[in-house]
Amino acid sequence: MGNKISAAGPNETTGGMALSPPPLHPPPASSQSSTETSKSTEQTETDNNPGTFEELHRKCKDIFPQCFEGGKFIFSKGLSSHFQVSHTINLSTVNPASSGYRFGATYVGTKQLGPQEMFPVVLGDMDASGNLNANIIHAFTQNIRTKLVTQIQDNKCVATQGGIDYRGSDYTASLTLGNLDVVNKSGILVTQYLQKVTSRLSIGAELVCQYGPQVPGGEFTALSVASKLTGEKWTLSGNISPLVGGAHLCYHHKVTEELDVGAEIETSLAQGESVCKLAYQLEVPEASITFRGSVDTNWGIEATLERKLLPFPFTFALSGMASLANFQKPQYRYGIGLIIGS
């Protein structure tokens, strides 16, 4: 569902190697018994609840490399156990518009629902021109969670999105509203439902409704059905949109504790195209190194290397990508980055 604004939580990244500031970690629980109770509750819910519809392909997507071009420097500082700021400098010769300085801040509240879950979470970043991306995530109860996302560019609010998730014992229901405009009568409505049928099988559906004067016919509705099958060391997930003529299939396999592999196939009947992508993630704990790489049927190759320079709070990263679709004029992009975080 490409109409929704992407918003990552405090412990999420935009991908395998996105060079994002390290997340804040909540302070320890007041007592050992309360921590053990929270862990037990969280483990039970994790085993029974299938997660959200948007998390169907997460295990596979997380091992794909997220490449960057040029130079990137991030300095992050935790001012307290609840507040962190970051300074990011991007240098790009291919896309000068993405170059520049960005200031980011993250606040994690005091409402603790688990050992690694505290709410509310407020995070955002702003560039030198005043363009702002902001997210607010809050859990009113263990079952109800909400998220608000907004993007401001050139002193105008260009995108807004609000969503709510209800996590039941063996299902998750979600409702999302995006870019609502009462004056022009336009907006996007998304409803999602994911049900755990057995200990290994989950099925669900997504209904997307977009309306407005810019939409052909004034309204567009698409239905997607999905399923996820989980094994001991593997996960197979897929969703199909019959009206749109699209399909998305992902497979993730944990070969060893250090090696993960994944495969992704995306098909669009409207465009008459299918793309297959293979990826791996290799961790070398002894050297504090993580490798990620991928290759696709469009002759695209991507790879990243991430090295933690212990005992210092430094992370060094290298990125490379190549497009060999045109063998006479192949395109190459390289990146180098450094994170300094406390």
N, C-alpha and C positions, 0 to 999 in steps of 0.2 A: 504494500500500500504506500505508494510514493507521495501521496498528498500530505502526509503528516510531517510535522517538523520534528527533526531528530533532536532528542534531549537526553543526555546521559545523566545518570545519577552520580552520587558522590564517589562510588567505587567502580564506576564504569569508565571505559575509554571509548574513543571512536573507532577502535580497532586494535590490531595486534601491536603496532608500533606507531603510536600517534604522537609521541613526544608530548604528553600532557603532564601537568604537575602531579606529584604524588598525592594521593587522597589523604584526608584527615582520618585519624583513627580515634574512635570514641574512648573516653577514659574507662578504666576497669569498673566492673560492677561493685556495689558496696560490700558484697559478701560473696564468698565462694558458693554458698548454697543457691543464691539468686542467680549467679552465673550459670551453674549447672542446670537449674530449672529452665532458664532462657534457652540454653543450648538444646535441652531435651525437647522443648516446645517447638523451636525452630526446625529441628531435625524431623519431627513428626509432620509438620506442615510441608516441609520440603519433599518428604516421601509421598504425601497424599495429594498435594496441590500440583496441578500440571504447569503452573506458571501462566504468564500472559500469552496471548496470541502473537505478540511482537517478539517473544523470546523463542519461537519455534526453531529458528535456524542459528541461534546465538552460539552454540558450542562449535559449530562449523565456522561461522564467521569470525570468531575470536582468534583463530589460528592464521587467518589470512593476513599478509603483511599490509600495513597502511603506510605507503611510501610518501615521502615529501621531497621537495626539490630545493636546492640552494642550501643556505645556512639557517639554522634555528638554534636560538639560545633561550633557555628558560631558567629563571631564578625564582624559587618559591620559598616562602618563609612562614612557618606556623607561629602566629603571634600568641596563640593559646591552644588548648585542646579542642576549642570550638571554632576558631577563626584562622584562616590562612589567606595570604595574598601571593600573587605571582606576577612576574614581569617577563614578557615574551618579546623577542626580537626576531623577525623573519626577514631573510634576505633572498630574493629571487630575481633572476635575470629573465626567466621565461614569462613570469606573470608579475610584473612590477606592482600591480594593484594589490597583491597579497603581501607585499613587503611593508615593513613598518613595525611599530611598537604597539603592544596590547597589554592592558592592565586587567588582571583577573582577581576575583575574591570569592571565597567560599566560607559560608557559615553553616555549622552543624549545631542543631539545637540540643536541648537537654532531655527530650522525651525518648527514653530508651525502650525499644521493643525487642531487642536481641543484642548479643555480644558485639555485633558489627552493624547495628541498625539504630540510628538516632535521628529524630525528626524535631522540627522541620529542617529542610536543607535548602539553602538559598545560594545559588552560584551564578556567576555571570562574568563577562569580560567586555571591555570597551577599547576601541582603537583611538588613535590620536584625533580622528575626525568626529568623534562622538558617537559612532555607530555601536550599538549595544545589543548583546545577546544575554538574556536572563532566563533562569529557570527557578521555579519554586516547587519543591516536592514536600508533601506532608502526609503523614499517616494518622488519621483521627483515631483509628482502632487497629487491632491486628489484622482486620479483614478489609478495611476501607483505606485506600490510598489515592491521593490526588496529585495532579501535576499541572503546572501552568507555565507556558513558554511564550516568550515575546521577542520580537526582533525589531529594532529601530534603526533605520538608515536615513541619512539626510534629514534628520529631525522629523521623520514620519514613521509611524508604526506600520511596517510592511507585512507583518505576519503575527498572528496570535493563535494560540491553541490551548485548550483546557481539556483535561481528561480525568476520569475517575475509574478505578479498578475495585471490584469487589472479589476478594479471594475466599471462596468457600472451602469446605473440607476436601472436595475432590473436583472443583471447577473454578473457573475465573471468568467473570463477566466484565466487559469494559465498554465505556462510552466516551467518545472524543468529539469535541466540536472545534472547528478550525476556521479562522478568517470570517467570522460572522459579520455581515454588513446589513443592518436593518434598512438603511436608506436605499441601497441598490438591490436589496433582497438577494443576497448571495452568501454562500458559505459551504462548508463541508461537514457532513455528519457521518461518523464511523461507529458501528457497533460490532463488538467481537465477543465470541464465546468459545471457551475451550474446556472440554469435559474429559476427565480421566475415566476410561471405560474399564481397563484392567490395570494391573501393576505396571505393565509395559506399554500399553496402547492408550493414546489420547487422540480425540477427534474434536474438530471445531469448525466454526464458520465465521466469516467476516462480511458485513454488508456496508458498502460505501455509497453514499448519496451526495452528489455535488450539484448545486443549483446556482443559477445566476444568469445574467444577460450574456456573459462571455461563453457559456456552455451551449453547444449546439442543441437546439430543441428546448433550451431552458433548464433541462434537468438530465442528469446522467446517474444511473444506478448500476452497480456491479456487485455480484455475489461471488465469494471465494470459499471453497471448502478446503480443509487441511487436516492432516493427521501427523502424529509423531510416534515412532516405534523405538523403544529404548531397550538395549541389551546390556550385558554386564560391562562391556567396554566400548560399545558403539551406540550411535544414535542416527536414525534415519527419519528425516522430516520432509514434508512436501505440502504444497498448496497449489490449487488449480482454480483459475478464473474462467469458466466456460464462456461467458458473454464477451470478455475481453480477448479470449484466445491466448491466455498466458499460463505458464506453469513454472514452478520453482521447486527444485529438488536438491536436498543437501544430505551428505553423509559424513559423519565424523567417527573416527576410530582412534582410540588411545592404545597404541601399540605397546609402549612401555611407559614407565613413569616419566621418562624424558622425551619421548617421541609421540607426537600426534600427527595424524594425516587427515585430510578432508577432501571432498569433491563436491562441486556445485554445478548444476545444470539449469540454465534459464532459457525458456522457449517462448517466442512470441510469434503466433500464427499471423497476426496482422502485418508484421514486418518480414515474415518468412525467414526467421533467423533463430538459431540456437547457439548458445555459447556454453562451453564446458570449461571448468577451471579446477585445477588440481593444486593442492597446497600442503605444506608441512610446517611443523613447529618443533624445533629441537632445542632442548635446554641442557646446558652443561653446568650443573651446580658447582662443580669444583672450581670452575673458572668464572662463575657468575655471568655466563654468556647465554643469550637466547638468539637463535637463528630462526627466521621465517622466510619462506619463499613460495612462489606460485608461478604457474604457467597456464595459459588459456589457449583456446582454439583460434583466437584472433592474432596469434603469434605475439602475445604479450608476455613479458617476463618481469617479475618483481621480486625483490629480496631486501631484507633488512637484517641488521645485526645490532644487538643491544648489549652493552657491557656495563655492569655496575662496578665502579672503581672503589671497592671496599678497602679500608674501613671508612673512607670519606663518603659523604652523601652526594656522590657524583654518578651520573649515568651518561655514558657516551654512546652515540648511535650513528650508524652509517646506513644509507638508503640508496638503492639503485633500481632503475626500471628501464626496460627497452621495449620498443614497438618495432617488430620486424615484418609487419604486414606489407610494407613496401621495401623489398630487399635492396633496391637501388638507392633508396634514401631512408635508411633506418633511423629511428629517433632514440636518443639516449638521454636519461635524466639522472642526476646524482645529487645526494644530499648528505650533509653532515650536521650533527646536532649534539648539544650538551645540556643536561639538566643539572642544576645545582639546587638541591632541596634539603630542608631540615626535617 
